[in-house]
């Protein structure tokens, strides 16, 4: 009977270790996914900033050209 108890405890420990490993794998996957989302968001913000700068330059040049034509 003591052997079955010892095997039961050993099995519980092995099951607990496997559960922890599985949860850690999922946690690592989730963190990787979140980091990828953050990188994607940074790229989108950077592209939006470049577009806004280009539009501001274009608008300023158009305004200067229009002012030069009036005078």
N, CA, C, O and CB atoms as a CASP TS submission, in Angstrom:
PFRMAT TS
TARGET T0000
AUTHOR 0000-0000-0000
METHOD Language model
MODEL 1
PARENT N/A
ATOM      1  N   UNK     1       0.816  -1.192   0.000  1.00  0.00           N
ATOM      2  CA  UNK     1       0.000   0.000   0.000  1.00  0.00           C
ATOM      3  C   UNK     1       0.861   1.257   0.000  1.00  0.00           C
ATOM      4  O   UNK     1       0.488   2.278  -0.579  1.00  0.00           O
ATOM      5  CB  UNK     1      -0.929  -0.003   1.196  1.00  0.00           C
ATOM      6  N   UNK     2       1.989   1.173   0.641  1.00  0.00           N
ATOM      7  CA  UNK     2       2.901   2.320   0.700  1.00  0.00           C
ATOM      8  C   UNK     2       3.465   2.623  -0.676  1.00  0.00           C
ATOM      9  O   UNK     2       3.730   3.782  -0.998  1.00  0.00           O
ATOM     10  CB  UNK     2       4.044   2.057   1.693  1.00  0.00           C
ATOM     11  N   UNK     3       3.651   1.592  -1.494  1.00  0.00           N
ATOM     12  CA  UNK     3       4.177   1.811  -2.846  1.00  0.00           C
ATOM     13  C   UNK     3       3.160   2.591  -3.669  1.00  0.00           C
ATOM     14  O   UNK     3       3.533   3.511  -4.398  1.00  0.00           O
ATOM     15  CB  UNK     3       4.515   0.459  -3.538  1.00  0.00           C
ATOM     16  N   UNK     4       1.885   2.240  -3.565  1.00  0.00           N
ATOM     17  CA  UNK     4       0.847   2.963  -4.315  1.00  0.00           C
ATOM     18  C   UNK     4       0.755   4.420  -3.863  1.00  0.00           C
ATOM     19  O   UNK     4       0.560   5.312  -4.688  1.00  0.00           O
ATOM     20  CB  UNK     4      -0.518   2.273  -4.143  1.00  0.00           C
ATOM     21  N   UNK     5       0.890   4.662  -2.581  1.00  0.00           N
ATOM     22  CA  UNK     5       0.854   6.029  -2.064  1.00  0.00           C
ATOM     23  C   UNK     5       2.036   6.824  -2.594  1.00  0.00           C
ATOM     24  O   UNK     5       1.892   7.979  -2.994  1.00  0.00           O
ATOM     25  CB  UNK     5       0.855   6.031  -0.524  1.00  0.00           C
ATOM     26  N   UNK     6       3.209   6.194  -2.594  1.00  0.00           N
ATOM     27  CA  UNK     6       4.403   6.872  -3.091  1.00  0.00           C
ATOM     28  C   UNK     6       4.271   7.159  -4.590  1.00  0.00           C
ATOM     29  O   UNK     6       4.641   8.240  -5.048  1.00  0.00           O
ATOM     30  CB  UNK     6       5.660   6.021  -2.814  1.00  0.00           C
ATOM     31  N   UNK     7       3.750   6.200  -5.352  1.00  0.00           N
ATOM     32  CA  UNK     7       3.548   6.416  -6.779  1.00  0.00           C
ATOM     33  C   UNK     7       2.497   7.497  -7.031  1.00  0.00           C
ATOM     34  O   UNK     7       2.629   8.291  -7.962  1.00  0.00           O
ATOM     35  CB  UNK     7       3.134   5.110  -7.459  1.00  0.00           C
ATOM     36  N   UNK     8       1.477   7.524  -6.218  1.00  0.00           N
ATOM     37  CA  UNK     8       0.441   8.552  -6.346  1.00  0.00           C
ATOM     38  C   UNK     8       1.001   9.929  -6.097  1.00  0.00           C
ATOM     39  O   UNK     8       0.674  10.873  -6.817  1.00  0.00           O
ATOM     40  CB  UNK     8      -0.702   8.282  -5.385  1.00  0.00           C
ATOM     41  N   UNK     9       1.838  10.060  -5.090  1.00  0.00           N
ATOM     42  CA  UNK     9       2.461  11.358  -4.813  1.00  0.00           C
ATOM     43  C   UNK     9       3.430  11.732  -5.927  1.00  0.00           C
ATOM     44  O   UNK     9       3.488  12.891  -6.339  1.00  0.00           O
ATOM     45  CB  UNK     9       3.194  11.331  -3.456  1.00  0.00           C
ATOM     46  N   UNK    10       4.183  10.766  -6.411  1.00  0.00           N
ATOM     47  CA  UNK    10       5.116  11.034  -7.513  1.00  0.00           C
ATOM     48  C   UNK    10       4.376  11.438  -8.776  1.00  0.00           C
ATOM     49  O   UNK    10       4.807  12.333  -9.503  1.00  0.00           O
ATOM     50  CB  UNK    10       5.984   9.806  -7.792  1.00  0.00           C
ATOM     51  N   UNK    11       3.258  10.769  -9.031  1.00  0.00           N
ATOM     52  CA  UNK    11       2.442  11.124 -10.193  1.00  0.00           C
ATOM     53  C   UNK    11       1.864  12.520 -10.062  1.00  0.00           C
ATOM     54  O   UNK    11       1.772  13.250 -11.049  1.00  0.00           O
ATOM     55  CB  UNK    11       1.319  10.117 -10.379  1.00  0.00           C
ATOM     56  N   UNK    12       1.478  12.893  -8.867  1.00  0.00           N
ATOM     57  CA  UNK    12       0.943  14.240  -8.644  1.00  0.00           C
ATOM     58  C   UNK    12       2.027  15.283  -8.879  1.00  0.00           C
ATOM     59  O   UNK    12       1.764  16.341  -9.451  1.00  0.00           O
ATOM     60  CB  UNK    12       0.372  14.374  -7.213  1.00  0.00           C
ATOM     61  N   UNK    13       3.242  14.985  -8.439  1.00  0.00           N
ATOM     62  CA  UNK    13       4.344  15.920  -8.637  1.00  0.00           C
ATOM     63  C   UNK    13       4.658  16.054 -10.131  1.00  0.00           C
ATOM     64  O   UNK    13       4.865  17.160 -10.630  1.00  0.00           O
ATOM     65  CB  UNK    13       5.598  15.455  -7.857  1.00  0.00           C
ATOM     66  N   UNK    14       4.691  14.920 -10.838  1.00  0.00           N
ATOM     67  CA  UNK    14       4.954  14.952 -12.279  1.00  0.00           C
ATOM     68  C   UNK    14       3.840  15.715 -12.997  1.00  0.00           C
ATOM     69  O   UNK    14       4.118  16.520 -13.885  1.00  0.00           O
ATOM     70  CB  UNK    14       5.080  13.511 -12.846  1.00  0.00           C
ATOM     71  N   UNK    15       2.601  15.474 -12.628  1.00  0.00           N
ATOM     72  CA  UNK    15       1.481  16.182 -13.251  1.00  0.00           C
ATOM     73  C   UNK    15       1.568  17.682 -12.975  1.00  0.00           C
ATOM     74  O   UNK    15       1.291  18.491 -13.861  1.00  0.00           O
ATOM     75  CB  UNK    15       0.139  15.625 -12.740  1.00  0.00           C
ATOM     76  N   UNK    16       1.947  18.056 -11.761  1.00  0.00           N
ATOM     77  CA  UNK    16       2.092  19.469 -11.416  1.00  0.00           C
ATOM     78  C   UNK    16       3.210  20.120 -12.226  1.00  0.00           C
ATOM     79  O   UNK    16       3.061  21.245 -12.704  1.00  0.00           O
ATOM     80  CB  UNK    16       2.367  19.626  -9.915  1.00  0.00           C
ATOM     81  N   UNK    17       4.317  19.421 -12.378  1.00  0.00           N
ATOM     82  CA  UNK    17       5.433  19.951 -13.182  1.00  0.00           C
ATOM     83  C   UNK    17       5.012  20.119 -14.635  1.00  0.00           C
ATOM     84  O   UNK    17       5.315  21.141 -15.251  1.00  0.00           O
ATOM     85  CB  UNK    17       6.665  19.020 -13.091  1.00  0.00           C
ATOM     86  N   UNK    18       4.314  19.123 -15.196  1.00  0.00           N
ATOM     87  CA  UNK    18       3.853  19.232 -16.588  1.00  0.00           C
ATOM     88  C   UNK    18       2.846  20.363 -16.760  1.00  0.00           C
ATOM     89  O   UNK    18       2.838  21.044 -17.785  1.00  0.00           O
ATOM     90  CB  UNK    18       3.229  17.912 -17.044  1.00  0.00           C
ATOM     91  N   UNK    19       2.002  20.558 -15.759  1.00  0.00           N
ATOM     92  CA  UNK    19       1.033  21.656 -15.814  1.00  0.00           C
ATOM     93  C   UNK    19       1.750  22.997 -15.792  1.00  0.00           C
ATOM     94  O   UNK    19       1.387  23.902 -16.544  1.00  0.00           O
ATOM     95  CB  UNK    19       0.036  21.566 -14.641  1.00  0.00           C
ATOM     96  N   UNK    20       2.749  23.139 -14.954  1.00  0.00           N
ATOM     97  CA  UNK    20       3.515  24.386 -14.881  1.00  0.00           C
ATOM     98  C   UNK    20       4.226  24.644 -16.206  1.00  0.00           C
ATOM     99  O   UNK    20       4.244  25.777 -16.687  1.00  0.00           O
ATOM    100  CB  UNK    20       4.538  24.333 -13.723  1.00  0.00           C
ATOM    101  N   UNK    21       4.809  23.609 -16.797  1.00  0.00           N
ATOM    102  CA  UNK    21       5.486  23.770 -18.084  1.00  0.00           C
ATOM    103  C   UNK    21       4.499  24.202 -19.161  1.00  0.00           C
ATOM    104  O   UNK    21       4.808  25.087 -19.959  1.00  0.00           O
ATOM    105  CB  UNK    21       6.181  22.462 -18.496  1.00  0.00           C
ATOM    106  N   UNK    22       3.327  23.598 -19.196  1.00  0.00           N
ATOM    107  CA  UNK    22       2.322  23.964 -20.198  1.00  0.00           C
ATOM    108  C   UNK    22       1.862  25.409 -20.003  1.00  0.00           C
ATOM    109  O   UNK    22       1.691  26.141 -20.978  1.00  0.00           O
ATOM    110  CB  UNK    22       1.113  23.007 -20.125  1.00  0.00           C
ATOM    111  N   UNK    23       1.663  25.821 -18.761  1.00  0.00           N
ATOM    112  CA  UNK    23       1.241  27.197 -18.502  1.00  0.00           C
ATOM    113  C   UNK    23       2.345  28.186 -18.855  1.00  0.00           C
ATOM    114  O   UNK    23       2.064  29.271 -19.364  1.00  0.00           O
ATOM    115  CB  UNK    23       0.836  27.364 -17.036  1.00  0.00           C
ATOM    116  N   UNK    24       3.585  27.825 -18.593  1.00  0.00           N
ATOM    117  CA  UNK    24       4.696  28.703 -18.957  1.00  0.00           C
ATOM    118  C   UNK    24       4.814  28.850 -20.472  1.00  0.00           C
ATOM    119  O   UNK    24       5.115  29.935 -20.969  1.00  0.00           O
ATOM    120  CB  UNK    24       6.008  28.166 -18.379  1.00  0.00           C
ATOM    121  N   UNK    25       4.579  27.770 -21.202  1.00  0.00           N
ATOM    122  CA  UNK    25       4.608  27.856 -22.665  1.00  0.00           C
ATOM    123  C   UNK    25       3.531  28.816 -23.159  1.00  0.00           C
ATOM    124  O   UNK    25       3.783  29.638 -24.040  1.00  0.00           O
ATOM    125  CB  UNK    25       4.413  26.459 -23.300  1.00  0.00           C
ATOM    126  N   UNK    26       2.345  28.712 -22.599  1.00  0.00           N
ATOM    127  CA  UNK    26       1.265  29.613 -23.006  1.00  0.00           C
ATOM    128  C   UNK    26       1.580  31.051 -22.630  1.00  0.00           C
ATOM    129  O   UNK    26       1.287  31.974 -23.390  1.00  0.00           O
ATOM    130  CB  UNK    26      -0.056  29.186 -22.371  1.00  0.00           C
ATOM    131  N   UNK    27       2.176  31.244 -21.461  1.00  0.00           N
ATOM    132  CA  UNK    27       2.536  32.591 -21.021  1.00  0.00           C
ATOM    133  C   UNK    27       3.594  33.191 -21.944  1.00  0.00           C
ATOM    134  O   UNK    27       3.505  34.366 -22.300  1.00  0.00           O
ATOM    135  CB  UNK    27       3.048  32.568 -19.569  1.00  0.00           C
ATOM    136  N   UNK    28       4.583  32.408 -22.331  1.00  0.00           N
ATOM    137  CA  UNK    28       5.621  32.881 -23.241  1.00  0.00           C
ATOM    138  C   UNK    28       5.017  33.216 -24.596  1.00  0.00           C
ATOM    139  O   UNK    28       5.389  34.218 -25.206  1.00  0.00           O
ATOM    140  CB  UNK    28       6.734  31.829 -23.395  1.00  0.00           C
ATOM    141  N   UNK    29       4.101  32.402 -25.070  1.00  0.00           N
ATOM    142  CA  UNK    29       3.432  32.669 -26.348  1.00  0.00           C
ATOM    143  C   UNK    29       2.622  33.959 -26.271  1.00  0.00           C
ATOM    144  O   UNK    29       2.649  34.763 -27.203  1.00  0.00           O
ATOM    145  CB  UNK    29       2.517  31.490 -26.738  1.00  0.00           C
ATOM    146  N   UNK    30       1.901  34.162 -25.166  1.00  0.00           N
ATOM    147  CA  UNK    30       1.091  35.360 -25.015  1.00  0.00           C
ATOM    148  C   UNK    30       1.976  36.605 -24.945  1.00  0.00           C
ATOM    149  O   UNK    30       1.660  37.624 -25.559  1.00  0.00           O
ATOM    150  CB  UNK    30       0.214  35.256 -23.762  1.00  0.00           C
ATOM    151  N   UNK    31       3.072  36.529 -24.208  1.00  0.00           N
ATOM    152  CA  UNK    31       3.976  37.674 -24.109  1.00  0.00           C
ATOM    153  C   UNK    31       4.575  37.982 -25.483  1.00  0.00           C
ATOM    154  O   UNK    31       4.698  39.149 -25.854  1.00  0.00           O
ATOM    155  CB  UNK    31       5.101  37.398 -23.073  1.00  0.00           C
ATOM    156  N   UNK    32       4.945  36.955 -26.235  1.00  0.00           N
ATOM    157  CA  UNK    32       5.460  37.175 -27.579  1.00  0.00           C
ATOM    158  C   UNK    32       4.438  37.836 -28.480  1.00  0.00           C
ATOM    159  O   UNK    32       4.775  38.727 -29.259  1.00  0.00           O
ATOM    160  CB  UNK    32       5.903  35.872 -28.184  1.00  0.00           C
ATOM    161  N   UNK    33       3.192  37.404 -28.377  1.00  0.00           N
ATOM    162  CA  UNK    33       2.117  37.999 -29.170  1.00  0.00           C
ATOM    163  C   UNK    33       1.914  39.463 -28.794  1.00  0.00           C
ATOM    164  O   UNK    33       1.748  40.312 -29.670  1.00  0.00           O
ATOM    165  CB  UNK    33       0.807  37.217 -28.978  1.00  0.00           C
ATOM    166  N   UNK    34       1.928  39.766 -27.492  1.00  0.00           N
ATOM    167  CA  UNK    34       1.753  41.147 -27.047  1.00  0.00           C
ATOM    168  C   UNK    34       2.917  42.026 -27.496  1.00  0.00           C
ATOM    169  O   UNK    34       2.711  43.175 -27.887  1.00  0.00           O
ATOM    170  CB  UNK    34       1.615  41.200 -25.526  1.00  0.00           C
ATOM    171  N   UNK    35       4.126  41.497 -27.442  1.00  0.00           N
ATOM    172  CA  UNK    35       5.279  42.261 -27.912  1.00  0.00           C
ATOM    173  C   UNK    35       5.175  42.528 -29.417  1.00  0.00           C
ATOM    174  O   UNK    35       5.542  43.608 -29.881  1.00  0.00           O
ATOM    175  CB  UNK    35       6.587  41.512 -27.591  1.00  0.00           C
ATOM    176  N   UNK    36       4.681  41.556 -30.171  1.00  0.00           N
ATOM    177  CA  UNK    36       4.493  41.757 -31.603  1.00  0.00           C
ATOM    178  C   UNK    36       3.450  42.852 -31.849  1.00  0.00           C
ATOM    179  O   UNK    36       3.614  43.670 -32.754  1.00  0.00           O
ATOM    180  CB  UNK    36       4.065  40.436 -32.286  1.00  0.00           C
ATOM    181  N   UNK    37       2.386  42.872 -31.055  1.00  0.00           N
ATOM    182  CA  UNK    37       1.373  43.928 -31.192  1.00  0.00           C
ATOM    183  C   UNK    37       1.956  45.299 -30.886  1.00  0.00           C
ATOM    184  O   UNK    37       1.650  46.274 -31.573  1.00  0.00           O
ATOM    185  CB  UNK    37       0.186  43.652 -30.267  1.00  0.00           C
ATOM    186  N   UNK    38       2.794  45.379 -29.857  1.00  0.00           N
ATOM    187  CA  UNK    38       3.411  46.656 -29.497  1.00  0.00           C
ATOM    188  C   UNK    38       4.331  47.125 -30.629  1.00  0.00           C
ATOM    189  O   UNK    38       4.331  48.305 -30.979  1.00  0.00           O
ATOM    190  CB  UNK    38       4.204  46.528 -28.166  1.00  0.00           C
ATOM    191  N   UNK    39       5.107  46.213 -31.192  1.00  0.00           N
ATOM    192  CA  UNK    39       5.991  46.579 -32.303  1.00  0.00           C
ATOM    193  C   UNK    39       5.174  47.059 -33.502  1.00  0.00           C
ATOM    194  O   UNK    39       5.535  48.042 -34.149  1.00  0.00           O
ATOM    195  CB  UNK    39       6.880  45.381 -32.706  1.00  0.00           C
ATOM    196  N   UNK    40       4.085  46.372 -33.793  1.00  0.00           N
ATOM    197  CA  UNK    40       3.222  46.758 -34.903  1.00  0.00           C
ATOM    198  C   UNK    40       2.622  48.146 -34.661  1.00  0.00           C
ATOM    199  O   UNK    40       2.541  48.957 -35.583  1.00  0.00           O
ATOM    200  CB  UNK    40       2.105  45.718 -35.102  1.00  0.00           C
ATOM    201  N   UNK    41       2.203  48.416 -33.424  1.00  0.00           N
ATOM    202  CA  UNK    41       1.639  49.723 -33.085  1.00  0.00           C
ATOM    203  C   UNK    41       2.687  50.820 -33.231  1.00  0.00           C
ATOM    204  O   UNK    41       2.372  51.912 -33.704  1.00  0.00           O
ATOM    205  CB  UNK    41       1.080  49.713 -31.653  1.00  0.00           C
ATOM    206  N   UNK    42       3.925  50.547 -32.834  1.00  0.00           N
ATOM    207  CA  UNK    42       4.991  51.538 -32.972  1.00  0.00           C
ATOM    208  C   UNK    42       5.235  51.843 -34.446  1.00  0.00           C
ATOM    209  O   UNK    42       5.429  53.002 -34.815  1.00  0.00           O
ATOM    210  CB  UNK    42       6.291  51.039 -32.303  1.00  0.00           C
ATOM    211  N   UNK    43       5.227  50.821 -35.284  1.00  0.00           N
ATOM    212  CA  UNK    43       5.430  51.024 -36.719  1.00  0.00           C
ATOM    213  C   UNK    43       4.301  51.863 -37.304  1.00  0.00           C
ATOM    214  O   UNK    43       4.552  52.768 -38.099  1.00  0.00           O
ATOM    215  CB  UNK    43       5.523  49.673 -37.452  1.00  0.00           C
ATOM    216  N   UNK    44       3.059  51.572 -36.918  1.00  0.00           N
ATOM    217  CA  UNK    44       1.912  52.328 -37.425  1.00  0.00           C
ATOM    218  C   UNK    44       2.003  53.792 -37.001  1.00  0.00           C
ATOM    219  O   UNK    44       1.739  54.685 -37.805  1.00  0.00           O
ATOM    220  CB  UNK    44       0.593  51.709 -36.925  1.00  0.00           C
ATOM    221  N   UNK    45       2.372  54.045 -35.748  1.00  0.00           N
ATOM    222  CA  UNK    45       2.501  55.421 -35.264  1.00  0.00           C
ATOM    223  C   UNK    45       3.615  56.138 -36.024  1.00  0.00           C
ATOM    224  O   UNK    45       3.465  57.305 -36.386  1.00  0.00           O
ATOM    225  CB  UNK    45       2.784  55.445 -33.738  1.00  0.00           C
ATOM    226  N   UNK    46       4.719  55.456 -36.264  1.00  0.00           N
ATOM    227  CA  UNK    46       5.829  56.058 -37.001  1.00  0.00           C
ATOM    228  C   UNK    46       5.413  56.417 -38.424  1.00  0.00           C
ATOM    229  O   UNK    46       5.720  57.510 -38.898  1.00  0.00           O
ATOM    230  CB  UNK    46       7.029  55.107 -37.028  1.00  0.00           C
ATOM    231  N   UNK    47       4.723  55.517 -39.104  1.00  0.00           N
ATOM    232  CA  UNK    47       4.264  55.790 -40.471  1.00  0.00           C
ATOM    233  C   UNK    47       3.270  56.954 -40.468  1.00  0.00           C
ATOM    234  O   UNK    47       3.324  57.813 -41.348  1.00  0.00           O
ATOM    235  CB  UNK    47       3.613  54.524 -41.096  1.00  0.00           C
ATOM    236  N   UNK    48       2.372  56.989 -39.497  1.00  0.00           N
ATOM    237  CA  UNK    48       1.413  58.088 -39.410  1.00  0.00           C
ATOM    238  C   UNK    48       2.131  59.414 -39.182  1.00  0.00           C
ATOM    239  O   UNK    48       1.743  60.435 -39.750  1.00  0.00           O
ATOM    240  CB  UNK    48       0.401  57.831 -38.282  1.00  0.00           C
ATOM    241  N   UNK    49       3.168  59.407 -38.361  1.00  0.00           N
ATOM    242  CA  UNK    49       3.937  60.624 -38.117  1.00  0.00           C
ATOM    243  C   UNK    49       4.639  61.101 -39.386  1.00  0.00           C
ATOM    244  O   UNK    49       4.643  62.297 -39.678  1.00  0.00           O
ATOM    245  CB  UNK    49       4.963  60.389 -37.009  1.00  0.00           C
ATOM    246  N   UNK    50       5.224  60.187 -40.133  1.00  0.00           N
ATOM    247  CA  UNK    50       5.884  60.548 -41.389  1.00  0.00           C
ATOM    248  C   UNK    50       4.865  61.133 -42.382  1.00  0.00           C
ATOM    249  O   UNK    50       5.150  62.123 -43.056  1.00  0.00           O
ATOM    250  CB  UNK    50       6.590  59.308 -42.004  1.00  0.00           C
ATOM    251  N   UNK    51       3.689  60.521 -42.467  1.00  0.00           N
ATOM    252  CA  UNK    51       2.649  61.028 -43.373  1.00  0.00           C
ATOM    253  C   UNK    51       2.197  62.422 -42.946  1.00  0.00           C
ATOM    254  O   UNK    51       2.006  63.296 -43.792  1.00  0.00           O
ATOM    255  CB  UNK    51       1.440  60.064 -43.407  1.00  0.00           C
ATOM    256  N   UNK    52       2.024  62.637 -41.645  1.00  0.00           N
ATOM    257  CA  UNK    52       1.610  63.955 -41.164  1.00  0.00           C
ATOM    258  C   UNK    52       2.668  65.016 -41.462  1.00  0.00           C
ATOM    259  O   UNK    52       2.330  66.142 -41.824  1.00  0.00           O
ATOM    260  CB  UNK    52       1.328  63.905 -39.659  1.00  0.00           C
ATOM    261  N   UNK    53       3.943  64.664 -41.312  1.00  0.00           N
ATOM    262  CA  UNK    53       5.017  65.605 -41.631  1.00  0.00           C
ATOM    263  C   UNK    53       5.001  65.922 -43.128  1.00  0.00           C
ATOM    264  O   UNK    53       5.136  67.082 -43.518  1.00  0.00           O
ATOM    265  CB  UNK    53       6.398  65.028 -41.210  1.00  0.00           C
ATOM    266  N   UNK    54       4.838  64.901 -43.959  1.00  0.00           N
ATOM    267  CA  UNK    54       4.796  65.116 -45.408  1.00  0.00           C
ATOM    268  C   UNK    54       3.611  66.002 -45.786  1.00  0.00           C
ATOM    269  O   UNK    54       3.752  66.890 -46.626  1.00  0.00           O
ATOM    270  CB  UNK    54       4.712  63.769 -46.154  1.00  0.00           C
ATOM    271  N   UNK    55       2.449  65.772 -45.179  1.00  0.00           N
ATOM    272  CA  UNK    55       1.278  66.614 -45.473  1.00  0.00           C
ATOM    273  C   UNK    55       1.500  68.050 -45.019  1.00  0.00           C
ATOM    274  O   UNK    55       1.093  68.985 -45.708  1.00  0.00           O
ATOM    275  CB  UNK    55       0.025  66.043 -44.798  1.00  0.00           C
ATOM    276  N   UNK    56       2.136  68.236 -43.872  1.00  0.00           N
ATOM    277  CA  UNK    56       2.418  69.590 -43.387  1.00  0.00           C
ATOM    278  C   UNK    56       3.372  70.309 -44.335  1.00  0.00           C
ATOM    279  O   UNK    56       3.186  71.492 -44.617  1.00  0.00           O
ATOM    280  CB  UNK    56       3.014  69.545 -41.965  1.00  0.00           C
ATOM    281  N   UNK    57       4.383  69.614 -44.826  1.00  0.00           N
ATOM    282  CA  UNK    57       5.323  70.215 -45.777  1.00  0.00           C
ATOM    283  C   UNK    57       4.593  70.581 -47.066  1.00  0.00           C
ATOM    284  O   UNK    57       4.775  71.677 -47.596  1.00  0.00           O
ATOM    285  CB  UNK    57       6.500  69.247 -46.077  1.00  0.00           C
ATOM    286  N   UNK    58       3.768  69.663 -47.570  1.00  0.00           N
ATOM    287  CA  UNK    58       3.025  69.919 -48.804  1.00  0.00           C
ATOM    288  C   UNK    58       2.074  71.114 -48.635  1.00  0.00           C
ATOM    289  O   UNK    58       1.976  71.961 -49.523  1.00  0.00           O
ATOM    290  CB  UNK    58       2.233  68.662 -49.220  1.00  0.00           C
ATOM    291  N   UNK    59       1.377  71.178 -47.498  1.00  0.00           N
ATOM    292  CA  UNK    59       0.448  72.267 -47.248  1.00  0.00           C
ATOM    293  C   UNK    59       1.188  73.606 -47.148  1.00  0.00           C
ATOM    294  O   UNK    59       0.716  74.618 -47.665  1.00  0.00           O
ATOM    295  CB  UNK    59      -0.348  71.999 -45.965  1.00  0.00           C
ATOM    296  N   UNK    60       2.346  73.607 -46.481  1.00  0.00           N
ATOM    297  CA  UNK    60       3.125  74.833 -46.351  1.00  0.00           C
ATOM    298  C   UNK    60       3.630  75.308 -47.715  1.00  0.00           C
ATOM    299  O   UNK    60       3.597  76.503 -48.008  1.00  0.00           O
ATOM    300  CB  UNK    60       4.305  74.616 -45.395  1.00  0.00           C
ATOM    301  N   UNK    61       4.091  74.383 -48.539  1.00  0.00           N
ATOM    302  CA  UNK    61       4.555  74.763 -49.882  1.00  0.00           C
ATOM    303  C   UNK    61       3.401  75.305 -50.730  1.00  0.00           C
ATOM    304  O   UNK    61       3.568  76.276 -51.468  1.00  0.00           O
ATOM    305  CB  UNK    61       5.206  73.553 -50.589  1.00  0.00           C
ATOM    306  N   UNK    62       2.230  74.671 -50.619  1.00  0.00           N
ATOM    307  CA  UNK    62       1.072  75.147 -51.375  1.00  0.00           C
ATOM    308  C   UNK    62       0.668  76.542 -50.909  1.00  0.00           C
ATOM    309  O   UNK    62       0.325  77.396 -51.726  1.00  0.00           O
ATOM    310  CB  UNK    62      -0.111  74.172 -51.227  1.00  0.00           C
ATOM    311  N   UNK    63       0.708  76.773 -49.611  1.00  0.00           N
ATOM    312  CA  UNK    63       0.344  78.079 -49.072  1.00  0.00           C
ATOM    313  C   UNK    63       1.343  79.141 -49.523  1.00  0.00           C
ATOM    314  O   UNK    63       0.949  80.243 -49.906  1.00  0.00           O
ATOM    315  CB  UNK    63       0.275  78.027 -47.536  1.00  0.00           C
ATOM    316  N   UNK    64       2.631  78.813 -49.479  1.00  0.00           N
ATOM    317  CA  UNK    64       3.650  79.779 -49.924  1.00  0.00           C
ATOM    318  C   UNK    64       3.493  80.086 -51.427  1.00  0.00           C
ATOM    319  O   UNK    64       3.639  81.234 -51.847  1.00  0.00           O
ATOM    320  CB  UNK    64       5.080  79.229 -49.635  1.00  0.00           C
ATOM    321  N   UNK    65       3.198  79.058 -52.222  1.00  0.00           N
ATOM    322  CA  UNK    65       3.009  79.272 -53.652  1.00  0.00           C
ATOM    323  C   UNK    65       1.788  80.148 -53.895  1.00  0.00           C
ATOM    324  O   UNK    65       1.821  81.044 -54.737  1.00  0.00           O
ATOM    325  CB  UNK    65       2.861  77.929 -54.388  1.00  0.00           C
ATOM    326  N   UNK    66       0.716  79.891 -53.160  1.00  0.00           N
ATOM    327  CA  UNK    66      -0.509  80.680 -53.307  1.00  0.00           C
ATOM    328  C   UNK    66      -0.263  82.128 -52.866  1.00  0.00           C
ATOM    329  O   UNK    66      -0.738  83.055 -53.524  1.00  0.00           O
ATOM    330  CB  UNK    66      -1.666  80.052 -52.481  1.00  0.00           C
ATOM    331  N   UNK    67       0.468  82.339 -51.772  1.00  0.00           N
ATOM    332  CA  UNK    67       0.782  83.700 -51.323  1.00  0.00           C
ATOM    333  C   UNK    67       1.671  84.420 -52.303  1.00  0.00           C
ATOM    334  O   UNK    67       1.526  85.628 -52.494  1.00  0.00           O
ATOM    335  CB  UNK    67       1.446  83.672 -49.964  1.00  0.00           C
ATOM    336  N   UNK    68       2.589  83.708 -52.930  1.00  0.00           N
ATOM    337  CA  UNK    68       3.486  84.327 -53.902  1.00  0.00           C
ATOM    338  C   UNK    68       2.731  84.749 -55.155  1.00  0.00           C
ATOM    339  O   UNK    68       3.079  85.754 -55.775  1.00  0.00           O
ATOM    340  CB  UNK    68       4.615  83.368 -54.269  1.00  0.00           C
ATOM    341  N   UNK    69       1.711  84.001 -55.534  1.00  0.00           N
ATOM    342  CA  UNK    69       0.927  84.334 -56.709  1.00  0.00           C
ATOM    343  C   UNK    69       0.050  85.545 -56.462  1.00  0.00           C
ATOM    344  O   UNK    69      -0.220  86.298 -57.398  1.00  0.00           O
ATOM    345  CB  UNK    69       0.078  83.156 -57.127  1.00  0.00           C
ATOM    346  N   UNK    70      -0.402  85.760 -55.248  1.00  0.00           N
ATOM    347  CA  UNK    70      -1.267  86.902 -54.935  1.00  0.00           C
ATOM    348  C   UNK    70      -0.504  88.207 -54.928  1.00  0.00           C
ATOM    349  O   UNK    70      -1.056  89.242 -55.302  1.00  0.00           O
ATOM    350  CB  UNK    70      -1.939  86.703 -53.595  1.00  0.00           C
ATOM    351  N   UNK    71       0.741  88.187 -54.515  1.00  0.00           N
ATOM    352  CA  UNK    71       1.478  89.443 -54.406  1.00  0.00           C
ATOM    353  C   UNK    71       2.235  89.785 -55.643  1.00  0.00           C
ATOM    354  O   UNK    71       2.903  90.818 -55.692  1.00  0.00           O
ATOM    355  CB  UNK    71       2.413  89.392 -53.268  1.00  0.00           C
TER
END
